[in-house]
Amino acid sequence: VYPLLDGHYDQILVYGDRQVFDPIEAYAMSDRAAARTRFCGYLAPLPPLRTPAEARAAIGAGALPLVVVSVGGGADGGPLLRAYLTGLRERKGPPVYSYVVTGPLLPDADREEILALARDLPNIHVTQFDPDFAAVLQAADAVVSMGGYNSLAEAVYFGKRPVVVPRMPGPLEQVLRAEGFARLGHAVAIEPTALTPTSLWDAIDRELGNTRDAASALPFDGLEQIALALAEPFERDDDSRVVSQHRGDRGSH
């Protein structure tokens, strides 16, 4: 891919933040490729359709602390869901309300086990999918998720510091993202090999008791910045390197 980065692409636009993960350094990109790379920030989620109060009322959370758990599509979310529900059964702390989204791709055997674990628990709602999940996320007092782009970006956008258990085995994408967010204080990362009901609930209870402001300084104007980058005029120098005429203007937009 390095010859393509150096000689083929006019721009390299990154939906992300260099503080979280720096592909220029991590992949040892050349100076030529680095000069063409722009970090555009994260994509903001669509606005929720309901207010936090409306979302809490709809799921029956009442005045209890709301813990929202999601595992993306759910194909490999069984271990995290089992750890959460097992720990919830064993937990001695004050009551919480659990909103658990299993995803439509959770395998049938896992789904049956998850539903059995949740069946006799109080203050819990289990669903496969929520078309207005952002509203429940915005209302949450604590968030538990895997390390997907949307999962972390949405939670942080709404001012949450999610407890993240990245997907493993598999590509390191989720691990790198979780570590980057955690390093900057935007998430609490639990290594998959360290996931137990106790380790998960220790982290959740710490977040429920955390009163600090979790507002993120990460940029969420990715859609606007990509459009601006694509709209800028470009010129090529003698060695075919592409030069943006307005590369230094991002801060003024």
N, C-alpha and C positions, 0 to 999 in steps of 0.2 A: 504493500500500500504506500510505502514511502515515496517512490517515484511519482505516484498519482498526486500525493499531497504537494510535492515540490513543483510539478510541471503541468498538472492537468486542471486542478480545481482553482477557480478564481477567488472563492472565499470559503472559509471554514467557520461556520456559525454554530456555536455551542449553546444548547438550551441548558444552562447551568451557571454555576459560579466558580471562579477559579480557586477561591478559598476552600471550597468543599472538595474539589478534585481538579487537578491541573494536568490535562492530557499532554500539554507541551512538555512538561518535565517528565511525567510518568512514561511517555512513549518516546522520549528523546527526539522530538520533532526538530527538524532543521530550522535555522534562522529564517529561511525563506518561507517555510510553512507557518512558522510562528507569526510572521508578519501578516499573514493572511487570516489569522484566527481572531475571532471576536467572541467574547463571552456575553451572551444576550440576556442572561437571567432566566428564571424559571417561568413556566406557564401558570398563570393564575387560574384557579378553577372557575367554573360558571357560578354565578350568584345562587345561593340557596333559594328555593321556592317558599320556604317557611322561616319564620323567626325562630330563635332558640326556644322561646316559650311555647310556640306552637308545636315544635318538634317534640319537646319533652312531654307535652300533653298528649300528643298522638300516640306515643309509645308507652304511656303510663308510668313515666319515671317519677312523677311527683316531685318532692323536694329532696330526694336521695341523690347523693353524688352519682354521676352518670359515667360509666366506663364503656367506651365504644371499642369493639374488637372487630377487625376485618382482616381477611387473608387474601385479598385480591380475588382472582377467579376461583381460588380454592383448590386447585388441582393438587397442591402439595401443602395445604394448610392444616392438615389433620394434627400433626404434632403440636403446633401452637394452640389450636383450639382445645385439644385434650389437656395440655398443661394449664390453660386458663381455667377450664371448668373443674378439673381435679383440684387445683389450688383454691378455687372458690368454695368447693365443698369442705375443704379442710380449714379454711380461713377463720380466725377468731376475731377479726377486727369488726368495726361498726358496719352496718349494712350498706350496700351499694346497689345501684340498678345497673344491670348488664345488658347491653344491646350488642348482639353477636351476629355478624354477617358472614355466613359460611362461604358465599360464592356459589355460582351454579355448577362449577366443575368439580366440586368436592366429590370424591369417589363414594359410591353408594355405601360401602362397608363403613367408611369413616363417618358418613352422614348418620347412619343408624347409631353408631357409637356416640356421636356428639349429642344427638337428640336424647338418647338414653341417659347420658350424664346430666343433661339439662332438665330432664323431665320433672324431677321433684324439687328443684331449686326455686326459692322465692325470688321475686324481683328480677326476672330475666325475660328477654324477648329474643328469639332466634329466628332469623330470616335468611333466605338465600340471596336476596338482592333488594336494594332500596334505591329507587330512581331519584330520590332526593337525599341521598346519603350525606351530601354536604351540609344539610340543615342539622342533622343529628351530630355530625362531626363538630360543627360550630358550637353546639350546645354542650359538648362533652366536658367533663372535668378531668378525664384521663383517656388517653388513646393508646391502643395496642395494635400493632400491625406488623407486616413483613416489610421488606425494604424496597418495594417497587417505587418507581419515579412518582407516580400519581399519589400513592399512599403517603409518602413522606412530604411531598410538596404541598398537598392539600392540608395535611395536619398542621404543618408549620405556617402556612398562609393564614390559617384561622387562629393563630396564636397558641397552638398546643405544642408541647414537647413530648412527642410520642415515644412509647417504649417499643423498640424495634428488635425483632428477631429475624435477621435476613435469611433468605432461602439458601439452603445447602443440603446436599451437594448441588453443584451446578456452576454456571459462570460466576465470577467474583463480583459482578456488577452490584448486587444488592449489599454485599459485605462492604465494598468500597464506599458506597453511598451512605450506609449506616454509620461507618466509622467517620466519614467526613462530617456528617451532620452532628454526630456526638462530640467530635473534637471541638466544634464551635459552640457547643452547648445547646444545640437545637433539637437534640434527641437523646434518648438513653438506649444504648446498644447492648444487647445480650448476645454473646456468641452462641450459635446454634448448638455447639457441643456442651455449652453450659446451661442450656434450657432445662429447667425443672419447674414444677409447680411452685416451689418455694422461691427460687430465684426470680421467677416472673412476678409473683405477687409482692415480693419485697420491693421490686422496682415500681410496681403500680401504686402500692401504698405510699411510697416516698413521694411520688408525683401527686397523689391526692392530698398529701400534707404540705406540698410545696406552694407557698404563697407568692413566690417571686413572679415578676412579669415575664411571660414567655414570648412576648412580641418579638418577631424576627426582623433582623436587619437585612436578610437576604432579598435580592431584587426579584420581583414577580411581574416585571413588565416585558417578559420575553416575547410576547406576540407583537407588541409595538416595536421593540428593538429589532426583531427580524425584519419587519416591514420597512423600517427605516434603513436598515443595512442593504436590503435589496433595491431600495429606491435610489440609493446614492449613485452618482456617476462614477465610472471607473476609467482608468487609463492604464495602458501597459507600457512598461519601460523597455529598454532595448533588449534585456534578457528575458522578456515575456513575463516578468513578475508583475502581478496586478497590484496597483496602488489605489487605495481609496482616497478621494480628494477631500473627504470630510471625516476621516477616521478619528480625529481628535474632538469631534463635536458631540460625542454621545452624552457627556455630562450636561450639555445645555438643552437637551431635548426634554 
